[in-house]
């Protein structure tokens, strides 16, 4: 099978290269198993020990700071959950963030500090609350960022991809990406979306977008801004239309309507696109409704729904005929199927709606969400088969239709040949990479 301009439509480029250097936690069978791990120097950034990949849905016990305190009592520890939306921290990290020691910080909007029965932080910081610690961890240097990006290029090419859509660019990463392209080492065509972390930064990010667009080299395209409207399903931060099963909450909403509306209007007026992380069905409906309303008012622009793991039929109908696209990651089914119905009940009827999008003629693409899921084409095929066997409406036609970049003129003579659903040959602008 040949895929021209093989495209992973949702990745985190630098993180894909960086996370292989973090302490890997995906094999932990319980929180206590972390006590057996021996971190090396590469797992630190400054004083901070950082790691990635733990999954509490596989554990009987919840992770707590007490476990990490037995492991590293004096070193600040911050470990990202497998979905990237929760930090597991020890007491030293919480003290530095002002969450222990008699200080009572206000709960951040769009975030949650998990607390025990006495009201003390357990060590878990969800979504916006993780910023309390993330902001204390030193940022990668320019050379480190360059190394992460180059490692990402190697991994995407090896996985069969010649095109990616990078969802968390910033000025620092952009500058290093431009340098890499200038050396001829960028064997990827990259669409860049710049992360807009909070509404107050909109004007500065749009200024950065204009500057980057004017200097963009051949293999980099500046597309727009990326915002997070909700969290993830596994950590119960995705914004649902009803409460999670057995819980009294329906997830987290990270942005208010007024800020969403202003972001859509200003970004579209500048000629850029808006990509919105919306995993829960209510998050997807809210941003689609706002954007559709603006288009009806004559304020037009492109909206991308990132993930779209739960989209109601009525929301899909609102997207018909508008410049809206959905970017889905079938591989999430492989992990989420174990607990999905248990968490969301009958909302599972709206899960992974690729067939409904096909029937409504709403455009969509497939990707991996690397490094949250590995960039792996075979896993996409596997997930589509297994989800259909489990009752998710089957995709019509070949999955490859949704795995190629639509602008074939961007990189002529660029293609991937698959054998048994894995890359056997990768060619970028005539250069054989695999």
N, C-alpha and C positions, 0 to 999 in steps of 0.2 A: 504494500500500500504506500502511495506517495502522498505526502502533505506538503503543498507549497507554502513557504513562509510559516512554518510551524510555530504556533502562537500560544504562549501561556498568558492568559488574559488577566491574571491577578497574582502578583508576587510582591515580595519585599526584598528587593535586589541585594542591598548591603547586608541585611539581616541573614539572608540565605548563606552568604559567605562567612558572616561573623559567628552564627550560632553553632557551626561545627567546632568552633574553638571554645565554646562555653561548656561547662560541666553538663553532661548529658544525663537526664533523669528519667527518660521514658521507660527504662527497664525496672524501675522501683516497684515492688509488689506491696509495699506498705511505707508509711512515713518513716518508721524506725529503720528501715533498710538504708536510709541515707547515712546512718552512723558508720556504715561499712565503707563508705567512699573516701578516697584519698585524693583531694584536689591537687592539681599541679599549678605552677606559676601562671600558665596561660589562662587559667580560669578566673584570674583576678583582673579588675580594672582599678588601678590605684589600690586603696585599702580594701575594696569591696570584692567579695566572692560572689560571682554571678553564675547562674545556671538556667537550664531550660528543659521543659518536657514532662514534668510530673503530671499525673492524671489521677485525681482523687476518685473518679468514678470506678476505678479498679481496686480501691482500697476499702477496707471495713472501717478504718478510723480516719478522722479528719486530720489534716496536717496542722500543727500548732507551733508557735514559737518555742515552746518548752523543749520540743525535740531538737530544734536547731541550736538552742542554748546549750544542750548537752554536747553537741558536735563542735560548735564554735561559740564560746561564751563571750569573747571580747572582740571578735572580728565582725564587721557588719556583713550580713548575708541577705541576698535578694534573689529569689529563684522564681522564674516565670513559669506559669502553668502552660500546658501544651497548647492552649488556644491563645496565649499571649495576653489574656485579659485579667489575670490575677497574679499578684506577687505574694510569695510565701517568705516572710521575713523573720529574723530572730529579734530578740529584745534590743540588742545593740543598734540594729537598723531602725527600729521603732523609736528608740530614744533620740537618735539623731534627727529623726523626722518630727520630733515633738509630740509623739503619741504616747509616751510613757513618762513617768517621773512627775506626776501631779499636774501635767498640762492637759487641758481638754480642748482639742481643736474642733472647730465646727466641721460636721460631716460635709465633704465636698459635693457640690451638685453633680449628678451623674456618676457618683461613686459610692462605695460602701466599705466601711471599716468593719470587718467581722468582729463581733464581741462575744465574750462568754457570759454566763448568767450573772456575773458581778459587774458587767459593763466594761471589763478590761479587754483591750485588743487581743485577739487570738493569734495574730501574725499574718492574717490574710487581708490583702487590700485589693478591692475589686474595681476595675475600670478606672475612672478618674481619680479614685483614692490612691492608686498606685503611683500617681505623679508625685505624691508627698515624699516618696523614697526615690523614684526614678530621677528626680531633679537634683538629687544629692550625689549621684553616681557620675564620675568624670566621663565626659564624652570621648569617643575615640579620636586620636590624633589624625592629621591629614594622611600620614603614611599608613596608619592602621585602616582608615576608611578605604584608601586605595587598594590595600591588600584584600579587604573584605569584598569589594566590588569585583576585583579580578578573580577571586575564588568563586564568586557567584557566576561570572561569565563561564568559567570552566565547568561548573556543575550544570548550568542550564544547557550548554552545548552538548555535554555528555548525555544528558537526558533526552536530547533530540530537538531542543528548542533553538530557533534562530531569531525569534521575536518574543519580547516580554513587555508587560505593562506593569510598571513599577509604581506602587501605591503609597510610598512613604518617603518621597524625596524631600530634601531641604537644601538650603544654600550650600552647606558644607559638602554634602554628597554630590550635588550638581557640579561644583567646582572640580572635584576629583574625577567625576565621570567625563567631563570635557577633556581633562588632561589625558585620560586613558584612551579616549577616541583619537586624540592627536598622535598617540604613539602607534596606532594601527592595531592595538591589542583588543579592541572592542569588536568581537565577532558576534554581536547581537544588535538587532534594531530595537531600540528602547523607547516606549512611550512613557513620559514622566508626568506623574501627578504629585503636586506638592502638598504636604500634609498641613492642613489648617487646624491647629490644635484647639483654638478657642476664637470666638467671634471677634474679639478685640484686635486680633492680628490680621484681619482680612486685608486691610489697605496695604500693609507692608508685604504680605504674601503676593498680592496682585502686582505690586511694583517689582518684586523679585521675578515673577512670571514674565513680565514684559522684558526685563533685562535678559533673562535666560533665553527667551524666544529669539531675541535679536542676535544672540551669539551661538545659538544651537548648531552644532556640527552635523554632518551627514547622518550619523547613526542615532542621533538623539532628537526626539520631538517633544516639545513642551505642550502638554494637553490641557491641564487645568488644576483644580484644587481637589483635595480629598478630605472629607469630614467623616467623623464617627457619630452616628445618631444613637446607636445602642451598643450593647456588649455582645457576649456570646451565649449560646444555649447551654453549653456544658457547665459554665460558671453562673448560669441563671441571670445573666445581665441583658440578654436579648429581650427587646420590648415586645411583649405579647398583648393580644386583645383580651386575654383572661389570665387569671393567676396560674402560676406553675402548680402542678398537681401537689396537693397537700401543703401548699405555702400560701402566705397572705400577701404576696407581692407578684407583680407581673413583669419584673425586670427593671431596667434602667433606661431613662430617657436623658440623653446627654446634651441636647440642644433644644431651645424653645422655638416656637414658630416664628417669632419676630426675627431672630437671628438667622434662621434658615432662609426666610424670605429675602432678607437683605443680602445674604451670601449668594443666593441664586441670581438676584437682579444684578448686583454689581459684577459678579463673575461673568455672566452672560453678556453684559454690556461691553466688557473688555474683550469679548470674542473667545473666551475660554469655556471649558466644560466643567461640570460639577460631578464628582463621583462621591456617592454617599454609602458608607457602610450601614446596611440595614438588614440584619439577620432575622429579627422577629417580624411577624405579620403586621403588627401595629406600626412598627417603625417604617416598613415598606409603604404601607398605606398613607402614612402621614406625609412623607416626602413626595410621594407620587401625587397626592392630592394637591399639595402646595404648588408643585411644579406644573401640573396640568392646569391649575387655575391661572397661573401667570401666563402660560402659553395662550389661554383663551383671552386674556387681557391684551394680547399682542406683545408681551415680553417673552421672547422666544429664546430657547437655548437647549443644549443637550444635557440630559441627566443620565447618569449611570448608577444602577442599583448594584452595589457590591455584595456578593454572596447570595442574597435573595433565597435563603434556605426555606423560608416560609412566606409565601405570597398568596393572599386570598384571591379567588376568582374575580371578585368585584374590583380589586386593585389592578389586576391584569387588564380588565376591560377599560380602565381609565388610561392605560398606556397605549391603547390602540391608535395607530396613525400619528403618534407624537414621536419626536426625536429622543426616545428613551431606549436604553439598552440594559440588559441584565448580564452580570458576569458570575457564573456559577462554578462551584468546585465539587463535582460528583464524588471525589475521594472522601469528602467529609462524611458521606453515608457510611463508609466502612467503619469509622469509629463511633459515629453518633447512633447508629442503629441499635446498639446494645441498650441504650437508656432513653432514646428519644421519646417513645410513646409514654414511658413512665413519667417523664418530666412534663410533657405538653398535652397529653391526652388526645382528644379528637382533633386538635389542631394539626396532628400528623397528616390529616387529609389534604393539607395545603403544602406539605413538605416536598422539596425538590421538584418544582413544577415545570420541568422542561417541556413535557408534553403539552401542558396547557399553554405555555408560551408559544410553542409551535402552532397550535390551533388558532391562537389569537394573532399570529404573525407579528409577534413582538420579538425583535432581534436579541440574540444572546450568544455568548461565547463560553467556552470551558477553560478552566485553568486549575492551578494547584493550591494557591495560597501559601506557596513556599516562603519560609521554612516551617509553617504550621503543619502542612502536609508536604511530603517530599515531591519535588518536581518529577513526576513519573507517569508517562503516557499510559503504560499498561494498567496502572491503578485506575485510571479514568474508565477504560473499557471494562475492567473488573467491577467497578462500582455500579456502572450502568446495568450490567447483567444481573448482579445480585439484588439491586434495588427493585428491578422489574420482577424478579422472582418473589420478592417480599411484598409486592402489591403496589409499589410506586408506578404510576402510569408510564408505560414503556416509551422511550424515545423512538420517533419514526426516522428511518433512514440511518445513514452512517454517522457515528460520532465525529469522524474526521471533518465533517462539514462545519463543525463548531470549534475546530482546533487550528485553523489557518487564518493568518492576517488577511484582511480584506483588500489592502492596498498592495497588490503584487508588483507594482511599479517601483515601490520604495527600494527593494533590494532584488534586482533581477538575478536569475539563475541561483535561486535560494530554495532549497527543499530538503525534506527529510524522508528517507525510505524506511518503512517499518517491516520487520519480519517477526511474526508471532507477537505483534503489538508492541515490540520494542525497537528502538532505533538501530538500524544496521548501517546507515549511511547518512551523514549530515553535511550539507554543502551550503556555505554562506558566500554569496557573490562569487560563485565559481570556485571558492577555496574549500577543499575537502577537510572537514574538521574531524570526521569519524569514519 
